[in-house]
Amino acid sequence: MKFAILDRDGVINHDSDAYIKSPDEWVALPGSIDAIARLSRAGWRVVIASNQSGLARGLFTADTLNAIHDKLRSEVNQAGGHIDAIFVCPHGPDDNCLCRKPLPGLFHDIARRFDINLNGVHAAGDSLRDIQAAHQAGCTTWLVLTGNGAKARDSGQLPPETRICNDLASVVDSWLNED
C-alpha cells in the first residue's frame, strides 16, 4: 500500500498568521479535498502531520482542533475519500519536543503506528520545516507553492531532490501518474 503524508495548513487549507482557530476559519484550498479523495480512492493511505502550536499558546482547545479535523474529514468523505490518521504536535516552538517540525518526530510516530519504513514515502508540505522533517525521516519530499511554498522555495535551503508543484492537486497528479 502506498502512503502520503501531508501537512495541513497551507497545503490542504488556507493558512493564517493568526492561526486557524475554529472550524469556520478552516477553508480548504481549491482542489485539495478532491486531491485527497483521489489518492484515497486509488488505494493510498493518507496521513496528516501538522504542527499545532495554537494549542500550547491557548488560542484554541483540543475540542476545537478536533472539530476542525471533523470538518476536514467530513469534506474528504463527501468527496469519496478517507483520511487514515491525523498526527499533531501540540507544543510551542520553545517546548523542546521531538515532534515539532522541522524535527522528524511526527513522521517517526506515523512509521510506528502503521509499521512502515518511511524511505520513499511521499510527503508534501508548504514550509521549509515540513520538508526538512520529511527529508530527515527518509521521505520523498514535495513542496507545494501554496501557503508558504514560495518562501520555502526561495530560501535556498530545500533538501536535494525536493520536487516542487503549484498545489496539492498537481502533486497528487504526479503521484498517481507514477502508479
C-alpha positions in Angstrom: 0.0 0.0 0.0 1.2 3.5 -0.9 1.4 6.2 1.8 1.1 10.0 1.5 2.0 12.3 4.4 0.6 15.8 4.1 1.0 19.0 6.1 -2.3 20.7 6.8 -2.2 24.5 6.9 -1.0 25.9 3.6 -1.3 22.6 1.8 -4.9 21.4 2.4 -6.4 24.6 3.7 -5.7 28.4 3.7 -3.1 29.3 6.3 -3.2 32.3 8.6 -0.5 34.1 10.5 -3.3 34.5 13.2 -3.7 30.7 13.2 -6.7 28.6 12.2 -8.7 28.8 15.5 -12.2 27.5 14.6 -13.9 25.3 12.0 -15.3 28.5 10.4 -11.7 29.7 9.8 -10.7 26.4 8.2 -11.3 26.8 4.5 -10.0 24.2 2.0 -7.7 25.3 -0.8 -9.2 24.8 -4.3 -8.7 21.2 -5.5 -7.2 19.9 -2.2 -10.2 18.0 -1.0 -10.7 16.3 -4.3 -6.9 15.5 -4.5 -7.1 13.7 -1.1 -10.2 11.8 -2.2 -8.4 10.8 -5.5 -5.5 9.4 -3.5 -7.7 7.5 -1.2 -9.8 6.0 -4.0 -6.6 4.9 -5.7 -5.7 2.8 -2.6 -3.3 5.2 -0.9 -3.2 5.7 2.9 -3.5 9.5 3.6 -2.0 10.8 6.8 -1.7 14.4 8.0 1.3 15.6 10.1 0.8 19.1 11.4 2.3 21.5 13.9 -0.5 23.0 16.0 1.2 25.3 18.5 -2.0 27.2 18.8 -2.9 24.6 21.4 0.2 25.5 23.5 -0.5 29.2 23.0 -4.0 28.8 24.3 -5.6 30.1 21.1 -7.9 27.1 20.8 -8.7 23.9 22.7 -8.2 20.2 21.8 -12.0 20.0 21.3 -11.9 22.9 18.8 -9.0 21.2 17.0 -11.0 18.0 16.8 -13.9 20.0 15.4 -11.7 21.5 12.7 -10.4 18.0 11.9 -14.0 16.7 11.8 -14.8 19.3 9.2 -11.8 18.3 7.2 -12.7 14.6 7.4 -16.3 15.3 6.5 -15.4 17.3 3.4 -13.0 14.5 2.3 -15.6 11.8 3.0 -18.2 13.8 1.0 -15.7 13.8 -2.0 -15.5 10.0 -1.7 -12.1 9.8 0.1 -10.8 9.0 3.5 -8.1 10.3 5.9 -6.4 7.5 7.7 -4.9 9.5 10.6 -4.0 13.0 11.7 -0.9 13.5 13.8 -0.3 16.8 15.5 2.4 18.4 17.6 0.6 20.4 20.2 3.8 22.1 21.5 5.1 25.6 21.2 8.3 26.5 19.5 10.2 26.7 22.8 9.0 23.5 24.3 12.0 21.4 23.1 9.8 18.5 22.0 10.8 15.9 19.4 7.6 16.1 17.4 7.6 19.7 16.3 8.7 20.0 12.7 11.5 20.6 11.5 12.3 17.6 13.7 11.0 14.3 12.3 9.2 13.0 15.4 5.7 13.1 13.9 7.0 11.1 11.0 8.6 8.6 13.3 5.3 8.3 15.1 3.5 7.6 11.8 6.0 4.9 10.9 5.5 3.2 14.3 1.7 3.4 14.2 1.5 2.0 10.6 4.6 -0.3 10.9 6.2 1.1 7.8 9.6 2.2 6.6 9.4 5.8 5.5 12.1 5.6 2.9 10.5 6.7 -0.3 7.1 7.6 1.3 5.8 10.7 -0.4 5.4 13.8 1.8 4.0 17.2 0.8 4.4 20.5 2.7 4.4 24.2 2.1 7.2 25.3 4.5 10.8 24.6 4.9 10.3 22.9 8.2 7.8 20.5 6.7 10.3 19.5 4.0 13.2 19.3 6.4 11.3 16.9 8.8 10.1 14.7 5.9 13.6 14.6 4.5 15.2 13.6 7.8 12.6 10.8 8.1 13.6 9.4 4.7 10.6 10.6 2.8 10.5 11.7 -0.8 9.8 15.5 -0.4 7.3 17.6 -2.4 6.9 21.3 -1.9 3.7 23.0 -2.8 3.7 26.7 -3.7 0.5 27.4 -1.8 0.8 28.8 1.7 4.5 29.5 2.5 5.7 27.5 -0.5 7.3 30.3 -2.5 9.2 31.5 0.6 10.5 27.9 1.2 11.4 27.6 -2.5 13.3 30.9 -2.4 15.2 30.1 0.8 17.9 28.1 -0.9 17.7 25.5 1.9 15.5 22.8 0.4 16.8 19.3 0.7 18.2 18.0 -2.6 15.7 16.4 -5.0 12.7 18.1 -3.4 10.1 18.3 -6.1 8.1 21.4 -6.5 4.4 21.7 -7.7 1.9 24.5 -7.7 -0.6 22.9 -5.3 -1.7 19.6 -3.8 -3.8 18.7 -6.8 -0.7 18.8 -9.1 1.3 16.8 -6.5 -1.4 14.1 -6.5 -1.5 14.1 -10.3 2.3 13.3 -10.2 1.9 10.6 -7.6 -1.0 8.9 -9.4 0.9 9.0 -12.7 3.7 7.1 -11.1 1.4 4.1 -10.5 
